[in-house]
């Protein structure tokens, strides 16, 4: 039996563990705020006043280990937005892990499903969206992201990435005889493509998740079409 995927399946928030937190955090749907075009956006309200208004989806891209899921969760909390993860949505639709999909159906099959999920998430309400490391490599995905949101590259050096993924067993692309060499090859091949992202934020080895989220917000302020900071 092959992977059965329903693109009409609803997209819901999910429970995700944030690095450095002792408890799981559930991200609630965003607070709806009326936008200038009459539509609804996600917004953050402090003291009855809107301080941030997310008008387009922020798509976090970058290598495995860059911190996309952890930073995305912190960013969503700060902006009063919903947080979604494309890999998690694929796993939910398939009822199996990304690793199992790779092993049973192959990478090409996974990438096709990834593109379908990504387009569905991008055409929904503005949110913070974390993507798998390979999602941004496809030109069709890059075009969809540019049309519906903005790509933010979480840029980290190779040693930082290796320190974060070396003990993980859930990275199918690193199941090789020399995983560090494989990571280096992937890094060298993907970095020029990640550089095409609309924004880039450096992910320092010693920086905290909250500090990274603040750096992303600072970068987003240069894009008022994406984030309206009141």
N, CA, C and O of each residue as an XYZ file, in Angstrom:
920
protein
N       0.854     -1.198      0.000
C       0.000      0.000      0.000
C       0.881      1.235      0.000
O       1.831      1.328      0.777
N       0.568      2.177     -0.865
C       1.350      3.394     -0.933
C       0.740      4.472     -0.044
O      -0.367      4.328      0.474
N       1.469      5.516      0.110
C       1.076      6.665      0.935
C      -0.197      7.299      0.383
O      -0.220      7.735     -0.767
N      -1.230      7.353      1.169
C      -2.490      7.975      0.754
C      -2.528      9.373      1.335
O      -2.468      9.553      2.551
N      -2.628     10.353      0.468
C      -2.559     11.748      0.903
C      -3.803     12.490      0.464
O      -4.180     12.431     -0.707
N      -4.436     13.176      1.372
C      -5.628     13.955      1.045
C      -5.311     15.425      1.140
O      -5.121     15.952      2.237
N      -5.251     16.103     -0.006
C      -4.916     17.524     -0.002
C      -6.047     18.366      0.566
O      -5.853     19.537      0.894
N      -7.243     17.764      0.682
C      -8.374     18.516      1.220
C      -8.432     18.450      2.732
O      -9.305     19.057      3.352
N      -7.503     17.714      3.330
C      -7.504     17.600      4.788
C      -7.306     18.960      5.424
O      -6.533     19.777      4.924
N      -7.997     19.207      6.520
C      -7.867     20.485      7.203
C      -6.503     20.642      7.832
O      -5.870     19.652      8.200
N      -6.044     21.864      7.960
C      -4.757     22.158      8.576
C      -5.022     22.732      9.956
O      -5.737     23.725     10.088
N      -4.460     22.125     10.974
C      -4.709     22.564     12.338
C      -3.397     22.815     13.053
O      -2.355     22.307     12.638
N      -3.436     23.599     14.132
C      -2.227     23.766     14.932
C      -1.803     22.426     15.521
O      -2.621     21.511     15.613
N      -0.554     22.295     15.915
C      -0.073     21.049     16.468
C       0.775     21.332     17.690
O       1.161     22.471     17.952
N       1.057     20.276     18.430
C       1.862     20.407     19.640
C       3.318     20.175     19.275
O       3.662     19.188     18.626
N       4.158     21.094     19.700
C       5.578     21.007     19.339
C       6.421     21.361     20.552
O       6.071     22.270     21.305
N       7.512     20.665     20.749
C       8.403     20.955     21.867
C       9.421     21.995     21.438
O      10.118     21.815     20.439
N       9.506     23.069     22.181
C      10.447     24.138     21.885
C      11.739     23.878     22.640
O      11.711     23.634     23.846
N      12.872     23.927     21.948
C      14.159     23.681     22.580
C      14.366     24.643     23.739
O      14.190     25.853     23.596
N      14.740     24.095     24.884
C      15.008     24.925     26.045
C      13.790     25.109     26.933
O      13.869     25.770     27.968
N      12.667     24.529     26.537
C      11.456     24.654     27.334
C      11.143     23.312     27.971
O      11.327     22.261     27.357
N      10.673     23.358     29.197
C      10.390     22.110     29.896
C       9.038     21.544     29.516
O       8.745     20.384     29.808
N       8.219     22.341     28.876
C       6.866     21.894     28.566
C       6.565     22.099     27.098
O       7.167     22.941     26.431
N       5.613     21.304     26.601
C       5.150     21.501     25.241
C       4.302     22.757     25.187
O       3.663     23.132     26.170
N       4.301     23.399     24.037
C       3.527     24.624     23.866
C       2.535     24.428     22.742
O       2.913     23.987     21.656
N       1.286     24.743     22.975
C       0.308     24.683     21.899
C       0.103     26.082     21.355
O      -0.119     27.037     22.098
N       0.181     26.175     20.044
C       0.013     27.460     19.401
C      -1.426     27.590     18.954
O      -1.894     26.828     18.108
N      -2.124     28.552     19.519
C      -3.522     28.767     19.207
C      -3.654     29.498     17.886
O      -2.695     30.107     17.412
N      -4.853     29.441     17.278
C      -5.067     30.220     16.068
C      -4.805     31.690     16.338
O      -5.008     32.151     17.461
N      -4.355     32.444     15.329
C      -4.002     33.839     15.533
C      -5.201     34.709     15.843
O      -6.335     34.378     15.497
N      -4.941     35.812     16.492
C      -5.971     36.795     16.742
C      -6.285     37.512     15.441
O      -5.394     38.146     14.875
N      -7.530     37.437     14.935
C      -7.827     38.091     13.666
C      -7.841     39.606     13.798
O      -8.428     40.154     14.730
N      -7.192     40.271     12.862
C      -7.125     41.727     12.825
C      -7.535     42.176     11.435
O      -7.062     41.621     10.444
N      -8.404     43.167     11.346
C      -8.866     43.632     10.044
C      -7.746     44.371      9.328
O      -7.192     45.331      9.862
N      -7.412     43.925      8.119
C      -6.350     44.543      7.339
C      -6.849     45.706      6.520
O      -8.052     45.950      6.420
N      -5.905     46.423      5.933
C      -6.244     47.600      5.150
C      -7.049     47.277      3.916
O      -7.783     48.129      3.416
N      -6.924     46.036      3.405
C      -7.672     45.661      2.210
C      -9.005     45.024      2.550
O      -9.692     44.505      1.670
N      -9.378     45.062      3.834
C     -10.647     44.498      4.261
C     -10.564     43.039      4.645
O     -11.536     42.486      5.160
N      -9.414     42.388      4.406
C      -9.249     40.995      4.769
C      -8.791     40.860      6.206
O      -8.616     41.845      6.923
N      -8.601     39.601      6.610
C      -8.165     39.346      7.979
C      -6.718     38.900      7.992
O      -6.312     38.056      7.193
N      -5.940     39.469      8.902
C      -4.561     39.066      9.096
C      -4.369     38.603     10.537
O      -5.268     38.735     11.368
N      -3.189     38.059     10.822
C      -2.841     37.726     12.199
C      -2.253     38.962     12.845
O      -1.563     39.745     12.193
N      -2.529     39.138     14.139
C      -2.007     40.322     14.799
C      -1.704     40.100     16.252
O      -2.221     39.173     16.874
N      -0.861     40.955     16.795
C      -0.505     40.929     18.213
C      -1.073     42.178     18.852
O      -0.802     43.287     18.392
N      -1.863     42.015     19.912
C      -2.486     43.142     20.597
C      -1.926     43.238     22.007
O      -1.943     42.259     22.754
N      -1.432     44.406     22.369
C      -0.913     44.666     23.712
C      -1.643     45.878     24.265
O      -1.619     46.953     23.666
N      -2.297     45.703     25.417
C      -3.021     46.816     26.018
C      -4.126     47.355     25.127
O      -4.410     48.553     25.131
N      -4.750     46.460     24.359
C      -5.842     46.880     23.491
C      -5.393     47.512     22.189
O      -6.226     47.936     21.389
N      -4.073     47.583     21.961
C      -3.545     48.219     20.756
C      -2.788     47.202     19.914
O      -1.997     46.418     20.439
N      -3.031     47.219     18.615
C      -2.322     46.322     17.707
C      -0.879     46.789     17.563
O      -0.642     47.923     17.148
N       0.087     45.939     17.896
C       1.501     46.301     17.784
C       2.162     45.662     16.564
O       3.106     46.219     16.006
N       1.668     44.495     16.150
C       2.154     43.838     14.949
C       0.960     43.332     14.153
O      -0.024     42.862     14.723
N       1.053     43.430     12.854
C       0.023     42.874     11.994
C       0.709     42.085     10.881
O       1.374     42.660     10.020
N       0.543     40.772     10.908
C       1.158     39.900      9.914
C       0.249     39.823      8.698
O      -0.865     39.306      8.781
N       0.719     40.331      7.579
C      -0.109     40.429      6.387
C       0.173     39.337      5.364
O      -0.665     39.055      4.507
N       1.352     38.721      5.451
C       1.706     37.609      4.577
C       2.406     36.539      5.405
O       2.921     36.813      6.489
N       2.418     35.333      4.886
C       3.055     34.231      5.597
C       4.574     34.365      5.578
O       5.175     34.667      4.547
N       5.176     34.135      6.735
C       6.630     34.136      6.876
C       7.098     32.687      6.797
O       6.730     31.865      7.636
N       7.904     32.380      5.795
C       8.356     31.010      5.553
C       9.825     30.889      5.947
O      10.693     31.508      5.331
N      10.094     30.098      6.964
C      11.469     29.899      7.423
C      12.115     28.783      6.611
O      11.591     27.672      6.537
N      13.262     29.092      6.003
C      13.971     28.120      5.176
C      15.404     27.996      5.674
O      15.903     28.862      6.393
N      16.052     26.916      5.286
C      17.436     26.720      5.681
C      17.747     25.265      5.938
O      16.886     24.395      5.812
N      18.982     25.015      6.298
C      19.475     23.664      6.519
C      18.836     23.005      7.737
O      18.323     23.676      8.633
N      18.881     21.681      7.748
C      18.522     20.946      8.952
C      19.436     21.402     10.082
O      20.648     21.523      9.899
N      18.852     21.655     11.245
C      19.641     22.131     12.373
C      19.732     23.635     12.483
O      20.344     24.148     13.420
N      19.133     24.359     11.542
C      19.195     25.825     11.595
C      18.288     26.398     12.679
O      18.453     27.552     13.074
N      17.331     25.603     13.165
C      16.439     26.065     14.227
C      15.100     26.564     13.732
O      14.456     27.361     14.413
N      14.662     26.120     12.565
C      13.436     26.655     11.971
C      12.205     26.393     12.834
O      11.373     27.283     13.012
N      12.085     25.183     13.368
C      10.907     24.862     14.177
C      10.907     25.626     15.494
O       9.891     26.213     15.868
N      12.026     25.626     16.196
C      12.101     26.313     17.487
C      11.918     27.816     17.324
O      11.148     28.432     18.061
N      12.620     28.405     16.368
C      12.506     29.850     16.146
C      11.113     30.196     15.644
O      10.550     31.220     16.031
N      10.558     29.359     14.793
C       9.216     29.613     14.281
C       8.174     29.654     15.378
O       7.272     30.490     15.348
N       8.290     28.751     16.355
C       7.350     28.761     17.467
C       7.449     30.028     18.291
O       6.435     30.625     18.650
N       8.682     30.440     18.594
C       8.884     31.667     19.371
C       8.404     32.885     18.593
O       7.811     33.798     19.167
N       8.656     32.900     17.306
C       8.228     34.017     16.463
C       6.708     34.115     16.418
O       6.149     35.209     16.488
N       6.046     32.974     16.302
C       4.582     32.967     16.266
C       3.992     33.526     17.551
O       3.023     34.284     17.510
N       4.564     33.162     18.687
C       4.065     33.684     19.959
C       4.214     35.196     20.020
O       3.310     35.892     20.481
N       5.336     35.703     19.563
C       5.576     37.145     19.614
C       4.627     37.922     18.704
O       4.228     39.043     19.021
N       4.273     37.321     17.580
C       3.449     38.035     16.602
C       1.963     37.710     16.721
O       1.150     38.259     15.977
N       1.603     36.830     17.642
C       0.203     36.456     17.778
C      -0.301     35.710     16.561
O      -1.464     35.844     16.180
N       0.574     34.920     15.946
C       0.239     34.209     14.716
C       0.223     32.703     14.948
O       0.733     32.211     15.955
N      -0.361     31.991     14.017
C      -0.363     30.537     14.055
C       0.982     30.017     13.539
O       1.563     30.581     12.611
N       1.464     28.938     14.152
C       2.709     28.312     13.702
C       2.404     26.953     13.086
O       1.713     26.128     13.684
N       2.924     26.733     11.892
C       2.750     25.458     11.204
C       4.103     24.972     10.704
O       5.001     25.768     10.426
N       4.233     23.665     10.594
C       5.466     23.044     10.116
C       5.100     22.104      8.973
O       4.280     21.203      9.151
N       5.696     22.304      7.810
C       5.304     21.521      6.637
C       5.590     20.031      6.830
O       4.791     19.197      6.404
N       6.706     19.683      7.459
C       7.006     18.268      7.688
C       5.967     17.626      8.601
O       5.535     16.498      8.367
N       5.572     18.353      9.639
C       4.571     17.822     10.565
C       3.235     17.636      9.867
O       2.539     16.652     10.120
N       2.864     18.567      8.989
C       1.601     18.438      8.264
C       1.642     17.262      7.294
O       0.630     16.589      7.100
N       2.792     17.006      6.684
C       2.939     15.841      5.813
C       2.789     14.561      6.630
O       2.092     13.635      6.216
N       3.436     14.510      7.779
C       3.350     13.335      8.641
C       1.921     13.103      9.108
O       1.468     11.962      9.193
N       1.214     14.182      9.411
C      -0.168     14.049      9.874
C      -1.063     13.506      8.771
O      -1.922     12.660      9.020
N      -0.861     13.998      7.543
C      -1.670     13.539      6.418
C      -1.356     12.089      6.052
O      -2.249     11.330      5.674
N      -0.083     11.711      6.167
C       0.346     10.359      5.781
C       0.221      9.346      6.902
O       0.219      8.139      6.661
N       0.114      9.842      8.139
C       0.096      8.983      9.317
C       1.375      8.145      9.413
O       1.350      6.982      9.814
N       2.481      8.769      9.038
C       3.790      8.136      9.184
C       4.852      9.222      9.205
O       4.594     10.359      8.808
N       6.036      8.874      9.665
C       7.101      9.857      9.787
C       7.723     10.173      8.428
O       7.592      9.409      7.472
N       8.403     11.320      8.369
C       9.128     11.686      7.154
C      10.154     10.608      6.816
O      10.320     10.252      5.650
N      10.838     10.091      7.828
C      11.831      9.036      7.605
C      11.205      7.820      6.945
O      11.775      7.250      6.015
N      10.031      7.422      7.426
C       9.359      6.253      6.855
C       8.895      6.519      5.423
O       8.941      5.626      4.577
N       8.448      7.749      5.154
C       8.033      8.088      3.789
C       9.225      7.991      2.845
O       9.116      7.436      1.752
N      10.360      8.532      3.270
C      11.581      8.449      2.458
C      11.936      6.994      2.169
O      12.254      6.639      1.034
N      11.880      6.154      3.203
C      12.308      4.765      3.048
C      11.352      3.970      2.171
O      11.788      3.126      1.388
N      10.057      4.229      2.292
C       9.082      3.421      1.563
C       8.790      3.942      0.163
O       8.666      3.164     -0.783
N       8.680      5.269      0.034
C       8.227      5.842     -1.230
C       9.294      6.630     -1.976
O       9.109      6.959     -3.147
N      10.409      6.939     -1.317
C      11.491      7.641     -1.980
C      11.403      9.148     -1.843
O      10.350      9.700     -1.523
N      12.538      9.811     -2.094
C      12.592     11.263     -1.925
C      11.739     12.004     -2.946
O      11.099     12.996     -2.600
N      11.715     11.544     -4.203
C      10.944     12.242     -5.237
C       9.460     12.288     -4.874
O       8.798     13.310     -5.054
N       8.947     11.166     -4.360
C       7.545     11.116     -3.952
C       7.297     12.088     -2.801
O       6.304     12.815     -2.786
N       8.223     12.085     -1.833
C       8.081     12.996     -0.696
C       8.075     14.446     -1.155
O       7.255     15.234     -0.684
N       8.975     14.816     -2.067
C       9.067     16.204     -2.526
C       7.784     16.645     -3.218
O       7.376     17.799     -3.084
N       7.151     15.751     -3.946
C       5.889     16.098     -4.605
C       4.806     16.391     -3.576
O       4.055     17.355     -3.720
N       4.722     15.566     -2.544
C       3.725     15.798     -1.488
C       4.059     17.074     -0.715
O       3.166     17.819     -0.310
N       5.347     17.312     -0.519
C       5.797     18.512      0.181
C       5.331     19.764     -0.547
O       4.872     20.715      0.086
N       5.443     19.771     -1.866
C       5.020     20.931     -2.657
C       3.518     21.147     -2.548
O       3.061     22.287     -2.470
N       2.746     20.066     -2.542
C       1.293     20.172     -2.417
C       0.909     20.775     -1.070
O       0.087     21.689     -0.999
N       1.508     20.255     -0.010
C       1.237     20.768      1.336
C       1.650     22.228      1.438
O       0.913     23.047      1.989
N       2.814     22.555      0.916
C       3.329     23.918      1.007
C       2.383     24.905      0.338
O       2.095     25.962      0.899
N       1.900     24.575     -0.844
C       0.989     25.475     -1.547
C      -0.300     25.664     -0.760
O      -0.832     26.772     -0.695
N      -0.803     24.594     -0.165
C      -2.038     24.707      0.625
C      -1.829     25.615      1.838
O      -2.682     26.447      2.146
N      -0.713     25.457      2.516
C      -0.448     26.284      3.686
C      -0.240     27.744      3.301
O      -0.662     28.644      4.027
N       0.398     27.979      2.177
C       0.671     29.353      1.733
C      -0.593     30.094      1.347
O      -0.651     31.317      1.473
N      -1.598     29.389      0.883
C      -2.826     30.049      0.442
C      -3.849     30.169      1.568
O      -4.972     30.617      1.338
N      -3.475     29.777      2.769
C      -4.338     29.962      3.924
C      -4.083     31.303      4.589
O      -3.445     32.181      4.007
N      -4.582     31.460      5.811
C      -4.385     32.697      6.554
C      -2.897     32.901      6.856
O      -2.190     31.922      7.093
N      -2.407     34.136      6.854
C      -0.990     34.386      7.141
C      -0.549     33.717      8.441
O      -1.247     33.783      9.453
N       0.601     33.082      8.403
C       1.106     32.347      9.555
C       2.631     32.328      9.508
O       3.249     32.861      8.587
N       3.215     31.707     10.516
C       4.644     31.422     10.518
C       4.794     29.967     10.095
O       4.246     29.071     10.738
N       5.527     29.731      9.024
C       5.619     28.396      8.441
C       7.072     27.931      8.388
O       7.917     28.558      7.750
N       7.342     26.833      9.063
C       8.666     26.209      9.011
C       8.653     25.135      7.933
O       7.696     24.368      7.827
N       9.719     25.079      7.130
C       9.774     24.108      6.040
C      10.955     23.164      6.208
O      11.912     23.466      6.920
N      10.872     22.026      5.547
C      11.987     21.100      5.530
C      13.160     21.688      4.762
O      12.991     22.597      3.950
N      14.352     21.160      5.029
C      15.550     21.728      4.429
C      15.568     21.725      2.916
O      16.223     22.573      2.309
N      14.857     20.784      2.283
C      14.870     20.699      0.828
C      13.741     21.422      0.135
O      13.726     21.500     -1.093
N      12.791     21.956      0.890
C      11.598     22.546      0.276
C      11.920     23.729     -0.626
O      11.311     23.884     -1.684
N      12.868     24.560     -0.221
C      13.157     25.794     -0.954
C      13.957     25.527     -2.226
O      14.130     26.435     -3.040
N      14.443     24.318     -2.413
C      15.268     24.009     -3.579
C      14.458     23.984     -4.866
O      14.994     24.281     -5.934
N      13.188     23.637     -4.787
C      12.339     23.554     -5.976
C      11.914     24.950     -6.415
O      11.403     25.731     -5.612
N      12.124     25.257     -7.681
C      11.780     26.587     -8.187
C      10.294     26.888     -8.022
O       9.921     28.018     -7.709
N       9.445     25.882     -8.229
C       8.001     26.090     -8.082
C       7.661     26.497     -6.654
O       6.795     27.345     -6.438
N       8.337     25.899     -5.679
C       8.102     26.263     -4.283
C       8.575     27.681     -4.006
O       7.900     28.432     -3.301
N       9.721     28.054     -4.551
C      10.224     29.419     -4.355
C       9.262     30.440     -4.957
O       9.031     31.495     -4.366
N       8.708     30.141     -6.111
C       7.757     31.052     -6.739
C       6.486     31.176     -5.906
O       5.946     32.272     -5.753
N       6.008     30.057     -5.367
C       4.802     30.085     -4.536
C       5.035     30.892     -3.264
O       4.167     31.654     -2.838
N       6.204     30.724     -2.661
C       6.530     31.481     -1.452
C       6.590     32.968     -1.755
O       6.060     33.777     -0.993
N       7.228     33.340     -2.857
C       7.335     34.755     -3.227
C       5.971     35.357     -3.523
O       5.748     36.542     -3.275
N       5.060     34.554     -4.049
C       3.730     35.054     -4.404
C       2.843     35.257     -3.183
O       1.990     36.144     -3.175
N       3.038     34.445     -2.160
C       2.121     34.462     -1.014
C       2.764     34.879      0.306
O       2.061     35.030      1.305
N       4.074     35.068      0.334
C       4.729     35.412      1.593
C       6.142     35.880      1.371
O       6.462     36.476      0.343
N       6.983     35.606      2.340
C       8.404     35.946      2.224
C       9.225     34.813      2.831
O       8.875     34.272      3.880
N      10.314     34.464      2.165
C      11.227     33.449      2.685
C      12.281     34.112      3.555
O      12.901     35.098      3.156
N      12.479     33.565      4.747
C      13.525     34.041      5.656
C      14.511     32.897      5.859
O      14.163     31.860      6.424
N      15.733     33.091      5.400
C      16.774     32.072      5.527
C      17.430     32.188      6.889
O      18.011     33.223      7.216
N      17.342     31.131      7.687
C      18.081     31.059      8.945
C      19.461     30.503      8.600
O      19.621     29.302      8.382
N      20.438     31.379      8.554
C      21.769     31.065      8.043
C      22.700     30.657      9.184
O      22.934     31.433     10.111
N      23.224     29.446      9.110
C      24.140     28.940     10.142
C      25.341     28.297      9.467
O      25.226     27.770      8.360
N      26.504     28.339     10.136
C      27.689     27.728      9.544
C      27.656     26.213      9.738
O      26.872     25.688     10.529
N      28.513     25.534      9.009
C      28.490     24.076      8.981
C      28.736     23.459     10.352
O      28.062     22.497     10.720
N      29.683     23.988     11.113
C      29.995     23.407     12.419
C      28.827     23.553     13.387
O      28.556     22.653     14.183
N      28.141     24.687     13.317
C      26.960     24.875     14.166
C      25.884     23.861     13.811
O      25.276     23.259     14.696
N      25.651     23.675     12.534
C      24.647     22.711     12.087
C      25.014     21.294     12.525
O      24.160     20.551     13.008
N      26.276     20.925     12.358
C      26.712     19.583     12.729
C      26.545     19.346     14.221
O      26.144     18.257     14.632
N      26.843     20.338     15.027
C      26.702     20.179     16.477
C      25.251     19.943     16.878
O      24.983     19.341     17.918
N      24.324     20.409     16.066
C      22.904     20.280     16.390
C      22.277     18.997     15.849
O      21.281     18.528     16.398
N      22.835     18.422     14.790
C      22.195     17.262     14.164
C      22.974     15.964     14.355
O      22.461     14.896     14.021
N      24.178     16.021     14.872
C      25.046     14.840     14.893
C      24.474     13.690     15.705
O      24.762     12.528     15.418
N      23.669     13.999     16.715
C      23.116     12.941     17.550
C      21.661     12.623     17.206
O      21.033     11.804     17.879
N      21.124     13.254     16.177
C      19.740     13.000     15.776
C      19.669     11.749     14.903
O      20.560     11.494     14.093
N      18.610     10.982     15.078
C      18.420      9.769     14.269
C      17.252      9.904     13.306
O      16.854      8.933     12.662
N      16.699     11.116     13.207
C      15.504     11.325     12.385
C      15.811     12.100     11.111
O      14.912     12.713     10.534
N      17.052     12.087     10.664
C      17.450     12.803      9.449
C      17.771     11.780      8.358
O      18.898     11.288      8.296
N      16.810     11.452      7.501
C      17.043     10.383      6.518
C      18.201     10.650      5.575
O      18.864      9.707      5.144
N      18.464     11.904      5.242
C      19.544     12.207      4.306
C      20.927     11.998      4.916
O      21.922     11.921      4.196
N      20.987     11.907      6.251
C      22.278     11.729      6.920
C      22.545     10.279      7.321
O      23.499     10.001      8.048
N      21.722      9.373      6.857
C      21.940      7.958      7.158
C      22.947      7.379      6.167
O      22.606      6.558      5.315
N      24.188      7.826      6.300
C      25.269      7.410      5.410
C      26.467      6.972      6.239
O      26.467      7.105      7.463
N      27.493      6.447      5.565
C      28.696      5.996      6.269
C      29.445      7.155      6.905
O      30.087      6.984      7.941
N      29.368      8.338      6.292
C      30.050      9.530      6.812
C      29.056     10.688      6.829
O      29.041     11.504      5.908
N      28.220     10.766      7.876
C      27.164     11.779      7.891
C      27.673     13.212      7.861
O      27.019     14.080      7.282
N      28.826     13.483      8.470
C      29.328     14.858      8.440
C      29.732     15.259      7.026
O      29.468     16.384      6.600
N      30.367     14.351      6.304
C      30.720     14.640      4.914
C      29.467     14.835      4.073
O      29.433     15.682      3.181
N      28.438     14.045      4.364
C      27.170     14.195      3.646
C      26.548     15.547      3.940
O      26.041     16.216      3.040
N      26.587     15.947      5.210
C      26.048     17.252      5.584
C      26.803     18.362      4.864
O      26.195     19.319      4.386
N      28.118     18.238      4.786
C      28.926     19.251      4.095
C      28.541     19.342      2.612
O      28.443     20.436      2.058
N      28.326     18.198      1.983
C      27.947     18.181      0.568
C      26.583     18.832      0.368
O      26.386     19.604     -0.570
N      25.646     18.516      1.253
C      24.313     19.122      1.172
C      24.408     20.628      1.403
O      23.771     21.414      0.702
N      25.200     21.017      2.380
C      25.392     22.433      2.718
C      25.949     23.204      1.520
O      25.441     24.269      1.170
N      26.990     22.664      0.898
C      27.612     23.345     -0.239
C      26.654     23.451     -1.424
O      26.677     24.436     -2.162
N      25.823     22.446     -1.599
C      24.902     22.433     -2.735
C      23.699     23.347     -2.510
O      23.203     23.967     -3.450
N      23.237     23.430     -1.281
C      22.001     24.170     -1.014
C      22.212     25.647     -0.689
O      21.326     26.464     -0.940
N      23.362     25.996     -0.141
C      23.580     27.371      0.295
C      23.323     28.407     -0.798
O      22.681     29.416     -0.508
N      23.784     28.219     -2.038
C      23.497     29.219     -3.076
C      22.003     29.395     -3.349
O      21.566     30.474     -3.747
N      21.229     28.342     -3.137
C      19.778     28.441     -3.350
C      19.122     29.170     -2.184
O      18.253     30.016     -2.393
N      19.527     28.850     -0.965
C      18.989     29.566      0.194
C      19.260     31.064      0.093
O      18.475     31.878      0.580
N      20.372     31.422     -0.539
C      20.734     32.838     -0.679
C      19.733     33.605     -1.538
O      19.770     34.835     -1.579
N      18.839     32.893     -2.224
C      17.802     33.538     -3.028
C      16.620     34.001     -2.174
O      15.727     34.683     -2.676
N      16.609     33.639     -0.896
C      15.512     34.035     -0.003
C      15.431     35.548      0.111
O      16.437     36.248     -0.012
N      14.229     36.042      0.348
C      14.032     37.484      0.445
C      14.764     38.125      1.597
O      15.206     39.269      1.496
N      14.899     37.389      2.711
C      15.582     37.895      3.899
C      16.490     36.807      4.455
O      16.241     35.618      4.253
N      17.536     37.213      5.152
C      18.442     36.257      5.792
C      18.768     36.735      7.199
O      19.003     37.922      7.426
N      18.777     35.798      8.138
C      19.104     36.096      9.533
C      20.117     35.060     10.002
O      19.904     33.860      9.829
N      21.206     35.511     10.588
C      22.250     34.595     11.038
C      21.833     33.862     12.307
O      21.366     34.474     13.268
N      22.007     32.550     12.295
C      21.701     31.698     13.440
C      23.004     31.363     14.146
O      23.729     30.460     13.727
N      23.302     32.091     15.218
C      24.561     31.909     15.939
C      24.508     30.669     16.816
O      23.447     30.293     17.314
N      25.658     30.039     17.000
C      25.729     28.813     17.793
C      25.291     29.045     19.236
O      24.660     28.175     19.836
N      25.617     30.211     19.801
C      25.334     30.492     21.203
C      24.056     31.294     21.423
O      23.661     31.519     22.567
N      23.412     31.721     20.359
C      22.218     32.546     20.515
C      21.017     31.734     20.973
O      20.886     30.558     20.634
N      20.138     32.368     21.748
C      18.936     31.693     22.223
C      17.845     31.753     21.161
O      17.919     32.536     20.215
N      16.838     30.916     21.337
C      15.700     30.900     20.417
C      14.988     32.247     20.425
O      14.620     32.763     19.370
N      14.792     32.819     21.612
C      14.101     34.105     21.705
C      14.895     35.215     21.030
O      14.318     36.098     20.395
N      16.214     35.171     21.167
C      17.049     36.171     20.501
C      16.930     36.053     18.988
O      16.883     37.058     18.278
N      16.882     34.820     18.503
C      16.723     34.606     17.068
C      15.375     35.123     16.581
O      15.288     35.731     15.514
N      14.324     34.882     17.363
C      12.997     35.368     16.981
C      12.992     36.888     16.886
O      12.396     37.455     15.971
N      13.653     37.544     17.829
C      13.735     39.006     17.796
C      14.496     39.488     16.560
O      14.135     40.502     15.963
N      15.548     38.759     16.177
C      16.313     39.130     14.987
C      15.469     38.984     13.725
O      15.582     39.788     12.799
N      14.630     37.964     13.691
C      13.748     37.789     12.534
C      12.739     38.931     12.459
O      12.475     39.456     11.377
N      12.174     39.317     13.603
C      11.225     40.433     13.618
C      11.895     41.702     13.125
O      11.304     42.457     12.353
N      13.119     41.945     13.563
C      13.855     43.124     13.095
C      14.007     43.095     11.580
O      13.821     44.114     10.914
N      14.343     41.939     11.038
C      14.480     41.814      9.583
C      13.145     42.031      8.879
O      13.095     42.654      7.818
N      12.065     41.519      9.464
C      10.743     41.641      8.845
C      10.246     43.081      8.813
O       9.430     43.436      7.962
N      10.727     43.905      9.724
C      10.293     45.302      9.746
C      10.702     46.042      8.477
O      10.153     47.099      8.168
N      11.667     45.488      7.743
C      12.061     46.079      6.462
C      11.070     45.720      5.360
O      11.177     46.211      4.236
N      10.098     44.856      5.689
C       9.085     44.437      4.731
C       7.697     44.739      5.283
O       7.017     43.834      5.766
N       7.260     46.013      5.217
C       5.938     46.358      5.746
C       4.795     45.677      5.010
O       3.679     45.611      5.527
N       5.057     45.168      3.808
C       4.025     44.411      3.107
C       3.786     43.057      3.761
O       2.751     42.427      3.545
N       4.760     42.612      4.567
C       4.653     41.340      5.274
C       4.286     41.558      6.735
O       3.355     40.932      7.243
N       5.008     42.440      7.410
C       4.769     42.717      8.826
C       4.602     44.210      9.026
O       5.527     44.994      8.814
N       3.416     44.582      9.432
C       3.122     45.984      9.735
C       3.354     46.184     11.227
O       2.546     45.749     12.048
N       4.450     46.836     11.576
C       4.786     47.096     12.978
C       4.234     48.450     13.371
O       4.669     49.479     12.853
N       3.270     48.454     14.294
C       2.595     49.698     14.686
C       3.403     50.450     15.739
O       2.989     51.519     16.187
